[in-house]
């Protein structure tokens, strides 16, 4: 039995906007009836299931489309590779949880914090790889931004660094709440949250409109960034990217008064 866009969105727990986006980029093409309505049959529903599964694991939409449309695509091999990624992410989250527990224990005991151990669980190799990709993609501007961010964070006390990390956690939680309420990235509340996000980013480096929008695009284009954000919510990376693009266009490119 064919289902309408609204029926599929409700069943899958995603927005109608998301289904229209998938249609627009050629990822999931529904059948168009004589009345002009879009309908999804069993084949389209099974494809959507695979799309949402891969998105949950942080795979970018472009990569999902390439995989699903590739006649030589090996589903089993891809699932094995994705399982390894999930296991690695679980291990990293466990390391972060232990770091949080250790920090809480020190705070509760009134003991001084060890700045060297505040950030266990964040792999230096992964950080270096991310920085290298940013430099390759954006050149000297990214190099300057990375250097400035390192210097700014190095100047923070352990307590200030904890506050810095707590702020971004609160910002992410706010975005997740807005997504769950069904707000669009360009809604007033979403843009207020984006202003808070831009302010947080600016504590390390101050991106212009182009750089801030590019940072948002990286959240969806880079599989590991996408996985990191979508681990908090399956639609967070895309929502952030769209909200940041709107903020960059509306605010950061606005002429000075």
C-alpha angles and dihedrals in degrees: 000000000000119000132206126239092259093049093050093045091053094046094047096042094237133114128266085236089061092052091049089050092051088050092048094053093044095248097119118013115190125203113263113221128215088262090058094250121133117240131190122210130189094281092053092046092052090049090050089052090056092045093053091044092056092043089054087057093050102255113153117246093242090054091048091053092049092050097047093045095046110102089207094051111134107212095190095050090048091051092050090051091048091050090056089052091050091050091050090050091049090052091050092049090051089053090050091048090053090050091052092048092049092048092048090050091053092048093048091049092048091239125144118265120245106227091200091063101039093093105040110146095047103104115226088211092055091046090051092048092051092049091049091052092049090051092048092048101042105020125206094354090063091046091055091046092051091048091049092048092051092050093047093049093044088058092057121098117234090257092049090049090053088051089049091054093042090055094056090046089054091048092052091049089052092052091049090052090051092050091050089052090055097244120157122239091248094052116119095248092047091051090049088055089047091053088054089049092050090050090052092049089048090060086074103027134350110235122199121225095277094047094046093050090046090053089054091049089053090059090066102029097053113069096213094047090047091050091049093054098036090053084071093046130347092236100037098098093051093042092050092048093051094044091050092049090053092047091048091052098041102037113014094047094041113118115255115260 
